[in-house]
């Protein structure tokens, strides 16, 4: 798996070097929020591409800088004059490569900490107090600085919580400014971008739309057709409309009903695309095929792979109806790639397989068109607004490619799908009733793999448990469970138990991400 292809742009380019951190993508997202184009690069590619960069940020890593097999960059890059900010491992790596000392800490720092800005004035902390709350996550620490470096912040346990070179634009922070748990982290990144790197701040979603349309039109050419795997969700919907803007009717969407969609979803997608946008659409009613393939399967990874396999087979069958089809378009995002495997060859651990990440072009014989592969969900929503996509689609909550198949823990059967569809509809209806959904990233029902004893009408029952999941997030990389009002949860529970045959208990999931994921499987 390789990373996203570089976006053709005339804007200043900032590189985020991914050393295997699950949250390296958050750095890129923060940089883009500050109006600068950020691109992820592999450590071993940095030296050859450094002349393209206005500035470079090193991510954290699960590795220790002194490990023989730890990911590294060439030490020569520090003499090239390009501004560099090392975060956590990135700071430790810089220290190690330039002759300082990094060792296993006797007192590790995980979670909230307070730093004291010290020493010479630093542009990195310009406009901020001398004491700041930050978020730490490290087991190593810098014990001695390389020649030419000074400390600009410390904590009780770490004398070098932030550093800079006295002559070169090289900075390091032991904490994580990219996470929301560091309240002034965005300002620190802004200071680096605009105070150190002299950023122009010319990256917007409008510019992305213009450049993406030009790039798509140039890549596809005049004679080839594009088919788009349409799910009706935000990503594929906006991708289809963007591509249609670029190449017109040379785009055909294929909408696969895998039998694992939410209640009424298939009809809503058909009505919207055929009536509002008039984009050529092929409807594949393949629910039985998918459910047959899932019979007896309980392992979540096997479920995802079988759903992905059937998706390919259905596409093969219907793509034959599109003459001169040479391209397959998908709404793949950065988080999809990151959770499937390290997008840039780093040490990130595979969390789960996404059916639309990797493999499909080879399986189908098409060239791949993924205009959003380097973007986050909120950026895609912004593009949708720029394109005039209706709010009911732009603000739609994310829905996994495998659908309800990964929200039914255990075996997926037609009967269990029907139970979850009905219960999930109630969850969404009650949360949306008073507008509580506006602050949520996702909210849905999960059919648990257990049954419990209950009493209904003086009779013993032994039926399913329905879990309610509602989270707040900005990027899906981290998430907090939503503190929904008691009365909302009460209405959900009461309605499901009374209206959905086969459920006698409702529970609320109060797990954060991490350590849990948003989806159960």
Phi, psi and omega per residue, in radians:
X1 nan 2.226 3.047
X2 -1.820 2.912 -3.133
X3 -1.365 3.072 3.124
X4 -1.030 2.460 3.085
X5 -1.105 2.530 -3.136
X6 -1.055 2.384 3.107
X7 -1.388 2.271 3.106
X8 -1.256 2.060 -3.098
X9 -2.675 2.580 3.066
X10 -1.659 0.039 -3.137
X11 -1.335 2.831 2.996
X12 -0.992 2.536 -3.068
X13 -2.078 2.230 3.072
X14 -1.976 2.336 -3.118
X15 -1.746 2.355 2.964
X16 -1.941 2.014 -3.092
X17 -1.544 2.078 -3.080
X18 -1.583 1.935 3.106
X19 -1.697 0.328 3.078
X20 1.842 0.145 3.126
X21 -1.347 2.403 3.064
X22 -1.139 -0.326 -3.046
X23 -1.938 0.265 3.097
X24 -1.041 -0.589 -3.123
X25 -1.124 -0.474 3.121
X26 -1.097 -0.595 3.124
X27 -1.097 -0.823 3.120
X28 -1.044 -0.712 -3.138
X29 -1.108 -0.766 3.130
X30 -1.096 -0.719 3.127
X31 -1.066 -0.740 3.137
X32 -1.179 -0.653 3.084
X33 -1.036 -0.485 -3.135
X34 -1.557 0.199 3.013
X35 1.516 0.340 -3.121
X36 -2.163 2.419 3.141
X37 -1.342 2.172 -3.140
X38 -2.033 2.426 3.121
X39 -2.259 2.394 3.100
X40 -1.421 2.419 3.084
X41 -2.347 2.719 3.064
X42 -1.394 2.584 -3.137
X43 -0.939 -0.746 -3.069
X44 -1.321 -0.150 3.097
X45 -1.648 -0.193 -2.980
X46 -1.102 -0.808 -3.040
X47 -1.028 -0.742 -3.092
X48 -1.268 -0.325 -3.090
X49 -1.951 0.080 -2.993
X50 -1.055 -0.551 -3.127
X51 -1.128 -0.312 3.127
X52 -1.395 -0.290 -2.931
X53 -1.615 2.397 2.975
X54 -1.434 -0.463 3.112
X55 -2.933 2.802 -3.080
X56 -2.327 2.411 3.057
X57 -2.159 2.253 3.091
X58 -1.612 2.354 3.135
X59 -1.447 3.068 2.961
X60 -1.313 -3.026 -3.103
X61 -2.924 2.661 3.014
X62 -1.341 -0.116 -3.090
X63 -1.518 2.930 2.944
X64 -1.823 2.435 -3.038
X65 -1.061 -0.468 -3.094
X66 -1.562 -0.050 3.085
X67 -1.186 2.445 -3.113
X68 -1.076 -0.602 -3.066
X69 -1.707 0.126 -3.121
X70 -1.132 2.514 3.103
X71 -1.151 2.419 -3.059
X72 -2.429 2.928 2.965
X73 -2.032 2.906 3.114
X74 -1.258 2.328 -3.129
X75 -1.071 -0.390 -3.100
X76 -1.145 -0.340 -3.085
X77 -1.136 -0.422 -3.087
X78 -1.258 -0.206 3.126
X79 -1.769 0.134 -3.057
X80 -1.585 -0.113 3.084
X81 1.471 0.006 3.124
X82 -1.441 2.255 3.141
X83 -1.024 2.408 -3.111
X84 -2.318 2.343 3.011
X85 -2.155 2.057 3.100
X86 -1.700 2.266 3.133
X87 -1.900 2.138 3.093
X88 0.972 -1.879 3.087
X89 -0.975 -0.625 3.139
X90 -1.046 -0.686 3.067
X91 -1.203 -0.742 -3.137
X92 -1.133 -0.682 3.122
X93 -1.108 -0.784 3.098
X94 -1.004 -0.798 3.123
X95 -1.034 -0.820 -3.102
X96 -1.129 -0.792 -3.076
X97 -1.181 -0.498 -3.061
X98 -1.725 0.173 2.994
X99 1.814 0.098 3.065
X100 -1.464 -3.014 -3.087
X101 -2.137 2.241 3.065
X102 -2.161 2.260 -3.106
X103 -2.401 2.876 3.038
X104 -1.086 2.257 -3.079
X105 -1.350 2.449 3.040
X106 -1.277 -0.542 3.080
X107 -2.143 1.753 -3.137
X108 -1.229 2.718 3.123
X109 -2.139 1.954 3.082
X110 -2.271 2.096 3.116
X111 1.867 -2.768 -3.056
X112 -1.175 2.498 3.084
X113 -2.578 2.925 3.130
X114 -2.174 2.176 3.128
X115 -1.797 2.654 3.041
X116 -1.992 2.077 3.115
X117 -1.263 2.204 -3.002
X118 -2.311 3.103 2.989
X119 1.163 -2.656 -3.098
X120 -1.147 2.628 3.105
X121 -1.039 2.460 -3.125
X122 -2.237 2.368 3.090
X123 -1.092 -0.405 -3.104
X124 -1.089 -0.573 -3.126
X125 -1.907 0.356 -3.125
X126 -1.031 2.320 3.101
X127 1.409 0.077 -3.099
X128 -1.968 2.814 3.112
X129 -1.173 2.900 3.123
X130 -1.419 -0.206 3.018
X131 -2.187 2.252 -3.020
X132 -2.387 2.483 3.012
X133 -1.441 2.342 -3.128
X134 -2.411 3.033 3.119
X135 -2.033 2.135 -3.133
X136 -1.876 2.663 3.043
X137 -2.806 1.381 -3.089
X138 -2.694 2.555 3.098
X139 -1.886 -0.192 3.057
X140 -1.881 2.894 3.026
X141 -2.635 2.773 3.101
X142 -1.376 2.184 3.136
X143 -1.743 -0.517 3.128
X144 -2.571 2.380 -3.103
X145 -1.470 2.652 3.040
X146 -1.210 2.884 3.085
X147 -1.044 2.341 3.110
X148 1.651 -0.131 -3.133
X149 -1.789 2.607 3.064
X150 -2.286 2.728 3.082
X151 -1.446 2.400 3.085
X152 -2.133 -0.010 3.051
X153 -2.837 2.655 3.131
X154 -2.535 2.849 2.977
X155 -2.173 3.131 3.130
X156 -1.063 -0.620 -3.080
X157 -1.764 -0.246 -3.050
X158 -2.280 1.937 3.140
X159 -1.236 -0.296 -3.126
X160 -2.154 1.251 3.128
X161 -1.393 -0.328 3.040
X162 -2.725 2.501 -3.082
X163 -2.436 2.855 2.990
X164 -2.659 2.730 3.045
X165 -1.466 2.482 -3.053
X166 -1.252 -0.425 -3.080
X167 -2.070 -0.506 -3.056
X168 -1.822 2.700 -3.132
X169 -1.392 1.067 -3.101
X170 -2.113 2.132 -3.083
X171 -2.225 2.780 3.051
X172 -2.580 2.528 3.043
X173 -2.314 2.360 -3.139
X174 -1.369 -0.375 -3.120
X175 -1.623 -3.127 -3.076
X176 -1.975 1.703 3.129
X177 -1.275 -0.257 -3.075
X178 -1.362 -0.301 -3.092
X179 -1.609 2.668 -3.100
X180 -1.175 -0.324 -3.138
X181 -1.249 -0.202 2.982
X182 -1.730 1.720 -2.955
X183 -0.967 -0.662 -3.101
X184 -1.839 0.372 -3.125
X185 -1.077 -0.683 3.140
X186 -1.100 -0.681 3.124
X187 -1.153 -0.639 3.105
X188 -1.122 -0.763 3.091
X189 -1.140 -0.679 3.097
X190 -1.063 -0.750 3.132
X191 -1.071 -0.672 3.107
X192 -1.164 -0.813 -3.071
X193 -1.147 -0.843 -3.022
X194 -1.650 -0.536 -3.125
X195 -1.512 -0.593 -3.114
X196 -1.742 -0.781 -3.018
X197 -1.607 -0.150 -3.108
X198 0.986 0.878 -3.119
X199 -1.157 2.567 3.105
X200 -1.527 -0.430 3.126
X201 1.161 0.789 -3.035
X202 -1.920 0.365 -3.133
X203 -1.735 2.061 3.121
X204 -2.373 2.855 3.085
X205 -1.185 -0.509 3.076
X206 -1.121 -0.749 3.118
X207 -1.158 -0.602 3.105
X208 -1.107 -0.783 -3.134
X209 -1.028 -0.817 -3.122
X210 -1.081 -0.816 -3.103
X211 -1.226 -0.654 3.137
X212 -1.139 -0.715 3.119
X213 -1.085 -0.745 3.109
X214 -1.102 -0.752 -3.111
X215 -1.153 -0.763 3.141
X216 -1.097 -0.818 -3.131
X217 -1.074 -0.694 -3.131
X218 -1.215 -0.701 -3.113
X219 -1.214 -0.766 -3.052
X220 -1.293 -0.566 -3.122
X221 1.382 -2.892 -3.013
X222 -1.720 -0.377 -2.982
X223 -1.902 -0.335 -3.039
X224 -1.518 2.659 3.117
X225 -1.844 2.675 3.094
X226 -2.064 2.362 2.977
X227 -1.967 2.484 -3.073
X228 -2.111 2.254 3.048
X229 -1.348 1.773 -3.038
X230 -1.665 2.198 3.065
X231 -1.852 -0.332 -3.051
X232 1.640 -0.118 3.086
X233 -1.369 3.121 -3.078
X234 -1.032 -0.864 -2.990
X235 -1.104 -0.936 -3.092
X236 -1.230 -0.576 3.125
X237 -1.121 -0.885 -3.125
X238 -1.171 -0.653 3.096
X239 -1.061 -0.775 -3.136
X240 -1.085 -0.756 -3.111
X241 -1.209 -0.649 3.084
X242 -1.128 -0.800 -3.125
X243 -1.156 -0.677 3.098
X244 -1.089 -0.651 3.088
X245 -1.110 -0.600 -3.090
X246 -1.389 -0.688 -3.000
X247 -2.235 0.011 3.077
X248 1.183 -2.435 -3.021
X249 -1.307 0.103 3.023
X250 -1.377 0.095 3.024
X251 -1.829 2.295 2.995
X252 -2.178 2.253 3.118
X253 -1.639 2.455 3.018
X254 -2.019 2.026 -3.130
X255 -1.817 2.017 -3.093
X256 -1.753 2.048 2.999
X257 -1.562 1.815 -3.073
X258 -1.552 0.158 -3.138
X259 1.342 0.076 -3.080
X260 -2.137 0.441 3.129
X261 -1.530 2.912 3.087
X262 -1.272 2.844 -3.070
X263 -1.003 2.183 3.088
X264 1.313 0.069 -3.014
X265 -1.217 -0.736 -3.087
X266 -1.041 -0.797 -3.117
X267 -1.152 -0.640 3.123
X268 -1.094 -0.744 3.138
X269 -1.144 -0.790 -3.138
X270 -1.059 -0.807 -3.120
X271 -1.083 -0.751 -3.065
X272 -1.189 -0.850 -3.042
X273 -1.319 -0.584 -3.125
X274 -1.391 -0.580 -3.061
X275 -1.630 -0.712 -3.051
X276 -1.515 -0.812 -3.001
X277 -1.760 -0.347 3.134
X278 0.944 0.623 3.054
X279 -1.508 2.286 3.123
X280 -0.871 2.245 -3.028
X281 -2.400 2.266 3.024
X282 -1.857 2.214 -3.137
X283 -1.790 2.133 -3.135
X284 -1.936 1.865 3.122
X285 -1.542 1.624 -2.979
X286 -2.125 0.409 -3.083
X287 -0.967 -0.801 -3.106
X288 -1.103 -0.688 -3.132
X289 -1.071 -0.762 -3.138
X290 -1.201 -0.782 -3.100
X291 -1.162 -0.613 3.071
X292 -1.098 -0.680 -3.119
X293 -1.213 -0.397 -3.105
X294 -1.650 -0.070 -3.090
X295 -1.004 2.205 3.094
X296 1.397 -0.030 -3.091
X297 -1.590 2.299 3.094
X298 -2.131 -0.393 -3.132
X299 -1.239 2.194 -3.058
X300 -1.096 -0.620 3.133
X301 -1.214 -0.667 3.084
X302 -1.143 -0.691 3.073
X303 -0.977 -0.897 -3.106
X304 -1.045 -0.719 -3.120
X305 -1.198 -0.671 3.120
X306 -1.216 -0.680 3.084
X307 -1.098 -0.740 3.100
X308 -1.087 -0.700 3.130
X309 -1.107 -0.806 -3.133
X310 -1.139 -0.622 3.102
X311 -1.032 -0.756 3.114
X312 -1.106 -0.775 -3.111
X313 -1.099 -0.743 3.122
X314 -1.126 -0.726 3.124
X315 -1.108 -0.758 3.116
X316 -0.951 -0.779 -3.075
X317 -1.135 -0.833 -3.028
X318 -1.488 -0.410 3.119
X319 -1.152 -0.403 3.113
X320 -1.095 -0.354 -3.130
X321 -1.409 -0.131 -3.123
X322 -1.790 1.898 -3.089
X323 -1.218 2.408 3.128
X324 1.099 0.418 3.107
X325 -1.255 2.106 -3.105
X326 -2.156 -0.252 -3.044
X327 -2.176 2.466 3.009
X328 -1.974 2.100 3.141
X329 -1.755 2.412 3.127
X330 -2.403 2.784 3.137
X331 -1.701 0.564 -3.100
X332 -1.029 2.375 3.119
X333 -1.997 2.944 3.084
X334 -0.973 -0.861 -3.128
X335 -1.020 -0.580 3.083
X336 -1.036 -0.798 -3.095
X337 -1.172 -0.768 -3.086
X338 -1.092 -0.751 -3.070
X339 -1.332 -0.345 3.109
X340 -1.377 -0.708 3.089
X341 -3.054 2.997 3.099
X342 -1.101 2.131 -3.067
X343 -1.215 -0.304 -3.023
X344 -2.222 0.472 3.065
X345 1.360 0.240 -3.099
X346 -1.486 -2.789 -3.010
X347 -1.741 0.208 -3.119
X348 -1.062 2.500 -3.108
X349 -1.520 2.442 3.067
X350 -1.164 2.133 3.127
X351 -1.601 -0.872 3.115
X352 -2.786 2.724 3.132
X353 -1.546 2.319 3.063
X354 -1.788 2.318 -3.000
X355 -1.180 -0.328 -3.100
X356 -1.862 0.364 3.118
X357 -2.045 1.874 3.061
X358 1.377 2.585 3.015
X359 1.626 -0.698 -3.026
X360 -1.099 -0.763 3.135
X361 -1.024 -0.738 3.138
X362 -1.161 -0.730 -3.117
X363 -1.120 -0.700 -3.004
X364 -1.677 -0.257 -3.129
X365 1.405 0.275 -3.137
X366 -1.823 2.720 2.907
X367 -1.364 2.597 -3.015
X368 -1.713 2.317 3.092
X369 -2.131 1.835 -3.111
X370 -2.219 1.437 -3.042
X371 -1.132 -0.331 -3.073
X372 -1.917 0.217 -3.055
X373 -1.061 -0.413 -3.141
X374 -1.783 0.189 -3.044
X375 -2.003 2.836 3.047
X376 -1.763 2.884 -3.060
X377 -0.999 -0.766 -3.093
X378 -1.146 -0.527 3.083
X379 -1.209 -0.660 3.105
X380 -1.150 -0.687 3.073
X381 -1.058 -0.737 3.131
X382 -1.104 -0.662 3.077
X383 -1.124 -0.719 3.099
X384 -1.025 -0.747 3.110
X385 -1.128 -0.693 3.105
X386 -1.062 -0.591 -3.130
X387 -1.526 -0.055 3.126
X388 1.384 0.400 3.097
X389 -1.198 2.358 -3.096
X390 -0.977 2.559 -3.117
X391 -0.969 -0.611 -3.096
X392 -1.109 -0.346 3.061
X393 -1.713 -0.728 -3.104
X394 -1.109 -0.694 -3.073
X395 -1.610 0.096 -3.106
X396 -1.106 2.416 -3.115
X397 -1.213 2.633 3.136
X398 -1.046 2.542 3.113
X399 -2.349 2.230 -3.061
X400 -1.128 2.570 3.116
X401 -0.960 -0.752 3.105
X402 -1.282 0.020 3.054
X403 1.102 -2.531 -3.107
X404 -1.188 -0.131 3.111
X405 -1.073 -0.492 3.105
X406 -1.805 0.159 2.998
X407 -1.958 0.079 2.985
X408 -1.954 1.735 -3.139
X409 -1.293 2.181 -3.036
X410 1.775 -2.776 -3.071
X411 -1.211 2.477 3.100
X412 -1.760 2.040 3.107
X413 -2.212 2.790 3.102
X414 -0.965 -0.657 -3.119
X415 -1.169 -0.740 -3.136
X416 -1.227 -0.602 3.063
X417 -1.077 -0.786 -3.126
X418 -1.076 -0.716 3.114
X419 -1.082 -0.815 -3.101
X420 -1.185 -0.682 3.122
X421 -1.013 -0.767 -3.109
X422 -1.214 -0.764 -3.131
X423 -1.186 -0.726 -3.138
X424 -1.107 -0.650 3.110
X425 -1.067 -0.668 3.114
X426 -1.185 -0.747 3.108
X427 -0.977 -0.874 -3.096
X428 -1.164 -0.705 -3.123
X429 -1.104 -0.766 -3.100
X430 -1.257 -0.640 3.111
X431 -1.219 -0.602 -3.128
X432 -1.396 -0.322 -3.032
X433 -0.955 -0.820 -3.081
X434 -1.872 0.280 3.072
X435 1.420 0.218 -3.128
X436 -1.148 -0.393 -3.096
X437 -1.182 -0.324 -3.031
X438 -1.129 -0.425 -3.138
X439 -1.758 0.055 -3.055
X440 -1.760 2.606 3.029
X441 -1.481 -0.830 3.101
X442 -2.562 2.654 3.082
X443 -2.705 2.208 -3.022
X444 -2.890 3.036 3.077
X445 -1.825 2.634 3.081
X446 -2.270 2.269 3.098
X447 -1.549 1.973 -3.066
X448 -1.284 2.776 -3.090
X449 -1.538 0.441 -3.127
X450 -2.315 2.775 3.006
X451 -2.079 2.657 3.126
X452 -2.322 2.791 3.127
X453 -1.398 2.438 3.074
X454 -2.513 3.061 3.101
X455 -2.259 2.108 3.121
X456 -2.355 2.094 -3.121
X457 1.095 0.679 -3.128
X458 1.145 0.229 3.117
X459 -2.022 2.540 3.098
X460 -1.270 2.384 3.052
X461 -2.155 2.713 3.063
X462 -2.442 1.597 -2.953
X463 -2.367 -3.039 -2.977
X464 -1.311 2.707 3.001
X465 -1.789 2.280 3.106
X466 -1.914 2.108 3.097
X467 -1.701 2.410 3.079
X468 -1.788 2.287 -3.139
X469 -2.141 2.152 3.073
X470 -2.458 2.177 -3.056
X471 -2.301 2.677 3.010
X472 -1.879 2.345 -3.136
X473 -2.840 2.909 3.050
X474 -2.057 -0.217 -3.022
X475 -2.630 -0.026 -3.131
X476 1.269 -0.096 3.107
X477 -1.358 -0.601 2.994
X478 -2.310 2.718 -3.125
X479 -2.746 2.546 3.038
X480 -1.988 2.505 3.069
X481 -1.180 2.512 -3.063
X482 -1.484 2.344 3.117
X483 -1.504 1.308 -3.118
X484 -1.201 2.565 3.114
X485 -1.019 2.537 -3.124
X486 -0.980 -0.680 -3.090
X487 -1.180 -0.550 3.103
X488 -1.193 -0.813 3.105
X489 -1.087 -0.646 3.115
X490 -1.120 -0.741 3.113
X491 -1.123 -0.738 3.130
X492 -1.041 -0.877 -3.115
X493 -1.064 -0.822 -3.090
X494 -1.080 -0.784 -3.105
X495 -1.173 -0.769 -3.109
X496 -1.098 -0.826 -3.103
X497 -1.125 -0.602 -3.118
X498 -1.486 -0.531 -2.996
X499 -1.828 -0.402 -3.073
X500 -1.803 1.882 3.125
X501 -1.201 2.198 3.141
X502 1.948 -0.019 3.101
X503 -2.176 2.243 3.112
X504 -2.204 0.109 3.126
X505 -2.645 2.388 3.108
X506 -2.166 2.283 3.118
X507 -2.179 2.793 -3.127
X508 -2.025 2.239 -3.105
X509 -1.452 2.029 3.142
X510 -1.983 0.673 3.104
X511 -1.633 2.480 3.069
X512 -1.663 2.868 3.015
X513 -2.008 2.110 -0.234
X514 -1.260 2.966 0.189
X515 -1.486 -0.386 3.122
X516 -1.380 2.890 2.922
X517 -1.699 2.944 -3.140
X518 -1.179 -0.904 3.060
X519 -1.350 2.707 3.138
X520 -1.373 -0.481 -3.137
X521 -2.289 nan nan
